[in-house]
Amino acid sequence: MAKAIVPFPEICTGCRLCEMACSLKHENVLNAEKSRIRIVKKGVRLDVPIVCTQGNACEQECVEVCPVDCIKVVEGPAIEVVEEECTGCEACVDACPFQCIWMKDEVAMKCDLCQGDPVCVKFCPQQAILYLEGSGDEREKKWKEAKALAGGE
């Protein structure tokens, strides 16, 4: 079974270090808005990590809907966007049930699991996101819980 990033909203403190680490790795800037992981603030005491499930808790809608097939299941753990092939149609943004795809300069962006070594997980001081292998049912439950808490369902 492939590994995936799993959120634990009940542990997240909203420090946003995961977002900073991600944006620094991928965009060379400390900017939460350029991160491939999002922390959604719900109320005073609830911060919800939202990250791509890599097709584990969804039907890979982003892959299915892409008219130019630039979102691919690559060798290794992740579903990735081939940026050079993306036309910026935003169909994947609309299709993602977890709202984990965003546009930058008319190119779709999403978590690529840092080639199997996600920096967001390394920098989370609370271990509110973990890179786990294991029961698909348990992981799917955690993703759906995070989605519901964030207001996605």
C-alpha positions as CSV (number, residue, x, y, z in Angstrom):
1,M,0.0,0.0,0.0
2,A,1.3,3.4,-0.9
3,K,2.1,6.0,1.7
4,A,0.2,9.2,2.0
5,I,0.0,12.4,4.1
6,V,-2.8,12.0,6.7
7,P,-4.2,14.9,8.7
8,F,-5.0,14.9,12.4
9,P,-7.1,18.1,12.9
10,E,-7.6,17.4,16.6
11,I,-3.8,17.9,17.1
12,C,-3.1,20.8,14.7
13,T,-2.4,24.1,16.4
14,G,-2.5,26.3,13.3
15,C,1.2,27.3,13.4
16,R,1.3,26.9,9.6
17,L,5.0,25.7,9.6
18,C,3.9,23.0,7.2
19,E,2.7,25.7,4.7
20,M,5.9,27.6,5.1
21,A,8.1,24.6,4.6
22,C,6.1,23.6,1.5
23,S,6.2,27.0,-0.1
24,L,9.9,27.4,0.6
25,K,10.7,24.0,-1.0
26,H,8.5,24.4,-4.1
27,E,8.4,28.2,-4.6
28,N,11.6,29.4,-2.8
29,V,9.5,31.8,-0.8
30,L,7.8,31.8,2.7
31,N,4.2,32.3,1.7
32,A,1.3,30.2,2.9
33,E,-0.7,31.1,-0.2
34,K,1.9,29.3,-2.4
35,S,1.9,26.1,-0.4
36,R,0.5,22.8,-1.6
37,I,-0.9,22.1,1.8
38,R,-3.5,24.3,3.4
39,I,-4.5,25.0,7.0
40,V,-8.2,26.0,7.2
41,K,-9.1,27.9,10.3
42,K,-12.5,27.0,11.7
43,G,-13.5,28.9,14.8
44,V,-11.1,29.9,17.6
45,R,-9.7,26.4,18.4
46,L,-9.9,24.4,15.2
47,D,-7.3,24.4,12.5
48,V,-7.6,21.7,9.8
49,P,-4.8,20.5,7.6
50,I,-6.0,19.9,4.1
51,V,-3.8,18.0,1.6
52,C,-4.2,15.9,-1.5
53,T,-5.1,12.3,-0.7
54,Q,-3.3,11.1,-3.8
55,G,-6.4,9.3,-5.0
56,N,-6.8,7.3,-1.7
57,A,-10.0,9.0,-0.5
58,C,-11.3,10.1,-3.9
59,E,-11.9,8.7,-7.4
60,Q,-8.9,10.6,-8.9
61,E,-11.3,13.1,-10.3
62,C,-8.5,15.5,-11.2
63,V,-6.9,12.8,-13.4
64,E,-10.2,11.8,-15.1
65,V,-11.3,15.4,-15.9
66,C,-8.0,16.8,-17.3
67,P,-8.6,17.3,-21.1
68,V,-4.9,17.2,-21.9
69,D,-3.9,14.3,-19.5
70,C,-1.3,16.5,-17.7
71,I,-2.3,15.1,-14.3
72,K,-0.8,11.6,-14.1
73,V,-0.2,8.8,-11.6
74,V,3.6,8.7,-11.7
75,E,5.9,6.0,-10.7
76,G,6.2,6.4,-6.9
77,P,3.6,7.6,-4.5
78,A,2.0,10.6,-6.1
79,I,-0.4,11.9,-8.6
80,E,1.4,14.8,-10.2
81,V,0.8,17.7,-12.6
82,V,3.1,17.8,-15.6
83,E,3.4,21.6,-15.5
84,E,4.7,22.0,-19.0
85,E,1.6,20.2,-20.4
86,C,-1.1,22.1,-18.3
87,T,-3.3,24.5,-20.3
88,G,-4.7,26.2,-17.3
89,C,-8.4,25.2,-17.9
90,E,-9.0,24.7,-14.2
91,A,-11.2,21.6,-14.7
92,C,-9.1,19.8,-12.0
93,V,-9.6,22.7,-9.5
94,D,-13.4,22.3,-9.9
95,A,-13.2,18.5,-9.8
96,C,-11.1,18.0,-6.7
97,P,-13.4,17.0,-3.9
98,F,-10.9,18.1,-1.3
99,Q,-10.1,21.5,-2.9
100,C,-6.4,20.6,-3.0
101,I,-5.5,22.0,-6.4
102,W,-4.9,25.7,-7.1
103,M,-3.7,27.7,-10.0
104,K,-0.4,29.6,-10.2
105,D,0.4,31.5,-13.4
106,E,-2.3,29.5,-15.2
107,V,-0.8,26.1,-14.2
108,A,-2.4,23.7,-11.8
109,M,-0.5,23.1,-8.5
110,K,-1.0,20.2,-6.0
111,C,0.9,18.2,-3.5
112,D,3.6,16.0,-5.1
113,L,4.6,14.4,-1.8
114,C,8.1,15.9,-2.3
115,Q,9.1,12.8,-4.2
116,G,8.3,10.6,-1.2
117,D,9.9,12.8,1.5
118,P,7.3,15.5,2.4
119,V,8.8,18.5,4.0
120,C,5.5,19.6,5.6
121,V,5.5,16.4,7.7
122,K,9.1,17.0,8.8
123,F,8.4,20.5,10.0
124,C,5.1,19.9,11.8
125,P,6.0,20.2,15.5
126,Q,2.8,18.7,16.7
127,Q,2.8,15.7,14.3
128,A,-0.7,16.8,13.1
129,I,0.2,15.5,9.6
130,L,2.0,12.2,9.2
131,Y,3.3,10.3,6.2
132,L,1.7,6.9,6.7
133,E,1.4,3.5,5.2
134,G,-1.4,1.4,6.5
135,S,-5.1,0.8,6.5
136,G,-6.8,2.6,3.7
137,D,-10.0,2.7,5.7
138,E,-8.4,4.5,8.6
139,R,-6.6,7.0,6.4
140,E,-9.8,7.6,4.4
141,K,-11.7,8.3,7.6
142,K,-9.1,10.9,8.7
143,W,-9.3,12.7,5.3
144,K,-13.1,12.7,5.3
145,E,-13.1,14.0,8.8
146,A,-10.7,16.8,7.9
147,K,-12.8,17.7,4.8
148,A,-16.0,17.8,6.9
149,L,-14.4,19.9,9.6
150,A,-13.1,22.3,6.9
151,G,-16.5,22.7,5.5
152,G,-16.1,20.7,2.3
153,E,-18.9,18.3,3.1
